[in-house]
Amino acid sequence: LRAKSETELAKELDQFKNELSTLRVAKVAGGTASKLGRIKVVRKTIAKYLTVITQKNREAVATQFKGKKCKPADIKDKKTRAIRRKLTNKQANAKTSQRS
């Protein structure tokens, strides 16, 4: 899956979505057991394709913003709130001039 281009993934994703809609129609119309069992497989396949597409998009954005100070929220490191607000090493080691 990861070796395919984004256009191929999108095309196959559309095919799976169309297949899922026909399977759901068959379910309502009283389809065979093999068709009803295929619904779960198609849903999981759609999820896999969407996951790969999302990961590829995130990687592309990450490479675009690599080395820059400001990044989109979904690309930044999550960590914890306390760690994100902690002083940087440079700020913590900064010395102030003493009063005389």
Backbone as JSON, one array per atom type, in Angstrom:
{
  "sequence": "LRAKSETELAKELDQFKNELSTLRVAKVAGGTASKLGRIKVVRKTIAKYLTVITQKNREAVATQFKGKKCKPADIKDKKTRAIRRKLTNKQANAKTSQRS",
  "N": [[0.82, -1.21, 0.0], [1.9, 1.27, 0.8], [3.71, 1.8, -1.16], [2.31, 2.65, -3.32], [1.08, 5.38, -5.36], [-0.47, 8.52, -4.43], [-2.69, 9.15, -5.98], [-3.41, 6.66, -7.05], [-4.11, 5.35, -4.7], [-6.32, 6.89, -3.92], [-8.07, 6.38, -6.02], [-8.54, 3.6, -5.78], [-9.65, 3.63, -3.26], [-12.08, 4.94, -3.72], [-13.29, 2.94, -5.26], [-13.59, 0.91, -3.34], [-15.33, 2.21, -1.58], [-17.6, 2.46, -3.2], [-18.16, -0.24, -3.55], [-18.78, -0.9, -0.92], [-21.14, 0.55, -0.55], [-22.83, -0.78, -2.37], [-22.86, -3.29, -1.18], [-24.16, -2.7, 1.19], [-26.67, -2.04, 0.26], [-27.37, -4.53, -0.74], [-27.54, -5.88, 1.65], [-29.81, -4.77, 2.85], [-31.65, -5.6, 0.98], [-31.67, -8.25, 1.46], [-29.37, -9.94, 1.06], [-26.87, -12.5, 0.24], [-25.02, -14.58, 2.57], [-22.3, -14.43, 2.15], [-21.92, -11.96, 1.02], [-22.74, -10.31, 3.11], [-20.81, -10.88, 5.0], [-18.63, -9.79, 3.8], [-18.81, -7.06, 4.16], [-17.59, -6.15, 6.54], [-14.89, -6.66, 5.96], [-14.43, -4.94, 3.8], [-14.88, -2.46, 5.01], [-12.74, -2.38, 6.85], [-10.63, -2.39, 5.05], [-10.99, 0.05, 3.77], [-10.43, 1.72, 5.92], [-7.7, 1.17, 6.26], [-6.63, 2.18, 3.87], [-7.3, 4.91, 4.14], [-5.77, 5.51, 6.39], [-3.14, 5.19, 5.42], [-3.1, 7.19, 3.45], [-3.46, 9.49, 5.04], [-1.15, 9.36, 6.64], [0.84, 9.69, 4.7], [0.27, 12.31, 3.84], [0.77, 13.72, 6.21], [3.5, 13.22, 6.54], [4.48, 14.59, 4.31], [3.83, 17.23, 4.96], [5.34, 17.47, 7.28], [7.96, 17.32, 6.29], [7.97, 19.62, 4.82], [7.85, 21.61, 6.77], [10.14, 21.15, 8.2], [12.76, 22.03, 10.35], [11.84, 24.59, 10.72], [10.59, 27.21, 12.85], [7.88, 27.65, 13.63], [5.26, 25.37, 13.53], [2.53, 23.37, 12.21], [-0.15, 22.39, 14.41], [-0.73, 19.64, 14.51], [1.63, 18.5, 13.74], [3.55, 19.16, 15.56], [5.41, 18.07, 18.5], [3.67, 16.16, 20.89], [3.92, 15.58, 23.72], [3.71, 16.57, 27.18], [1.61, 18.96, 28.81], [2.95, 20.4, 30.79], [5.64, 19.93, 30.18], [5.78, 21.15, 27.68], [5.54, 23.81, 28.39], [7.72, 24.29, 29.92], [10.83, 25.92, 30.76], [13.27, 26.55, 28.25], [16.55, 25.09, 27.77], [18.4, 27.1, 27.3], [17.08, 29.35, 28.32], [16.85, 28.6, 31.0], [19.48, 28.5, 31.85], [20.34, 31.05, 31.63], [21.97, 33.89, 32.89], [21.47, 36.55, 35.12], [22.47, 39.95, 35.58], [23.97, 40.84, 38.66], [22.67, 42.81, 41.33], [24.23, 45.77, 42.71]],
  "CA": [[0.0, 0.0, 0.0], [2.7, 2.49, 0.94], [4.47, 2.03, -2.39], [1.42, 3.23, -4.33], [0.98, 6.85, -5.34], [-1.68, 9.01, -3.76], [-3.81, 9.08, -6.91], [-3.83, 5.26, -7.1], [-4.8, 5.06, -3.44], [-7.63, 7.55, -3.94], [-8.91, 5.68, -6.99], [-8.94, 2.33, -5.17], [-10.53, 3.97, -2.13], [-13.41, 5.16, -4.3], [-13.85, 1.64, -5.65], [-14.03, 0.23, -2.13], [-16.52, 2.9, -1.06], [-18.73, 2.06, -4.05], [-18.47, -1.62, -3.21], [-19.44, -0.9, 0.39], [-22.53, 1.01, -0.72], [-23.61, -1.86, -2.99], [-23.04, -4.35, -0.18], [-25.19, -2.26, 2.15], [-27.95, -2.19, -0.44], [-27.64, -5.97, -0.76], [-27.92, -6.27, 3.02], [-31.21, -4.38, 3.04], [-32.47, -6.41, 0.07], [-31.62, -9.64, 1.89], [-28.3, -10.57, 0.3], [-26.31, -13.76, 0.72], [-24.15, -14.47, 3.74], [-20.95, -14.06, 1.73], [-21.91, -10.5, 0.84], [-22.84, -9.68, 4.42], [-19.51, -11.05, 5.65], [-17.64, -8.95, 3.1], [-18.96, -5.66, 4.6], [-16.55, -5.86, 7.54], [-13.59, -6.67, 5.29], [-14.34, -3.72, 2.99], [-14.74, -1.34, 5.94], [-11.38, -2.39, 7.38], [-9.75, -2.02, 3.95], [-11.15, 1.51, 3.6], [-9.7, 2.34, 7.02], [-6.27, 1.04, 5.97], [-6.29, 3.13, 2.8], [-7.36, 6.25, 4.7], [-4.63, 5.66, 7.28], [-1.94, 5.38, 4.61], [-3.2, 8.51, 2.82], [-3.23, 10.47, 6.09], [0.27, 9.32, 7.02], [1.64, 10.29, 3.61], [0.05, 13.75, 3.89], [1.48, 14.26, 7.39], [4.94, 13.19, 6.25], [4.77, 15.67, 3.37], [3.78, 18.5, 5.71], [6.47, 17.48, 8.21], [9.18, 17.66, 5.55], [7.84, 21.02, 4.4], [8.09, 22.48, 7.92], [11.31, 20.7, 8.94], [13.74, 23.07, 10.64], [11.21, 25.89, 10.93], [10.21, 27.42, 14.24], [6.44, 27.45, 13.79], [4.75, 24.2, 12.82], [1.13, 23.1, 12.48], [-0.35, 21.74, 15.7], [-0.71, 18.19, 14.42], [2.99, 18.07, 13.45], [4.36, 19.39, 16.75], [5.46, 17.01, 19.48], [2.57, 16.29, 21.83], [4.48, 15.61, 25.07], [2.7, 16.94, 28.16], [1.44, 20.41, 28.89], [4.0, 20.94, 31.66], [6.91, 19.89, 29.45], [5.74, 22.14, 26.61], [5.67, 25.15, 28.96], [8.96, 24.36, 30.68], [11.85, 26.78, 30.18], [14.28, 25.89, 27.44], [17.86, 25.05, 28.44], [19.01, 28.42, 27.17], [16.42, 30.26, 29.26], [17.13, 28.18, 32.37], [20.89, 28.76, 32.17], [20.64, 32.48, 31.45], [22.35, 34.56, 34.14], [21.17, 37.97, 35.17], [23.52, 40.69, 36.27], [23.58, 41.03, 40.05], [22.6, 44.21, 41.8], [25.36, 46.1, 43.57]],
  "C": [[0.85, 1.26, 0.0], [3.51, 2.81, -0.32], [3.63, 2.7, -3.47], [1.39, 4.75, -4.22], [-0.37, 7.25, -4.73], [-2.9, 8.94, -4.68], [-4.33, 7.64, -7.03], [-4.62, 4.89, -5.84], [-6.21, 5.66, -3.43], [-8.59, 6.84, -4.88], [-9.44, 4.37, -6.4], [-9.87, 2.56, -3.99], [-11.95, 4.22, -2.62], [-14.07, 3.85, -4.69], [-14.37, 0.89, -4.42], [-15.27, 0.88, -1.53], [-17.75, 2.55, -1.87], [-19.15, 0.63, -3.74], [-19.2, -1.71, -1.88], [-20.89, -0.46, 0.26], [-23.38, -0.06, -1.39], [-23.85, -3.01, -2.02], [-24.12, -3.97, 0.84], [-26.58, -2.35, 1.54], [-28.35, -3.66, -0.47], [-28.08, -6.47, 0.61], [-29.39, -5.96, 3.27], [-32.12, -5.25, 2.19], [-32.45, -7.88, 0.45], [-30.6, -10.43, 1.1], [-27.8, -11.86, 0.93], [-25.36, -13.51, 1.88], [-22.75, -14.03, 3.34], [-20.84, -12.55, 1.53], [-21.95, -9.79, 2.18], [-21.52, -9.78, 5.17], [-18.44, -10.16, 5.04], [-17.7, -7.5, 3.57], [-17.85, -5.29, 5.58], [-15.17, -5.76, 6.89], [-13.39, -5.37, 4.51], [-14.17, -2.5, 3.89], [-13.32, -1.24, 6.48], [-10.38, -1.98, 6.29], [-9.8, -0.52, 3.71], [-10.36, 2.23, 4.69], [-8.2, 2.28, 6.78], [-5.84, 2.06, 4.92], [-6.29, 4.56, 3.34], [-6.18, 6.52, 5.63], [-3.36, 5.94, 6.5], [-1.94, 6.76, 3.97], [-2.9, 9.61, 3.84], [-1.76, 10.52, 6.49], [1.15, 9.95, 5.96], [1.49, 11.81, 3.63], [0.81, 14.38, 5.07], [2.98, 14.27, 7.18], [5.33, 14.32, 5.31], [4.78, 17.01, 4.08], [4.97, 18.59, 6.65], [7.76, 17.84, 7.49], [9.15, 19.11, 5.1], [8.21, 21.97, 5.55], [9.33, 22.08, 8.72], [12.31, 21.84, 9.12], [13.14, 24.44, 10.86], [10.72, 25.98, 12.36], [8.73, 27.11, 14.46], [5.99, 26.29, 12.92], [3.26, 24.07, 13.08], [0.98, 22.26, 13.75], [-0.26, 20.22, 15.6], [0.68, 17.64, 14.1], [3.89, 18.22, 14.68], [4.37, 18.16, 17.65], [4.38, 17.23, 20.52], [3.1, 16.5, 23.25], [3.39, 15.87, 26.1], [2.66, 18.46, 28.25], [2.57, 21.05, 29.69], [5.34, 20.98, 30.92], [6.93, 20.96, 28.36], [5.95, 23.55, 27.15], [6.95, 25.36, 29.75], [9.96, 25.28, 29.97], [12.8, 25.95, 29.31], [15.6, 25.9, 28.21], [18.53, 26.41, 28.4], [18.41, 29.4, 28.17], [16.78, 29.9, 30.7], [18.56, 28.53, 32.78], [21.26, 30.24, 32.03], [20.94, 33.1, 32.82], [21.96, 36.02, 34.04], [22.31, 38.69, 35.88], [23.05, 40.97, 37.7], [23.56, 42.51, 40.4], [23.8, 44.5, 42.7], [24.94, 46.69, 44.88]]
}
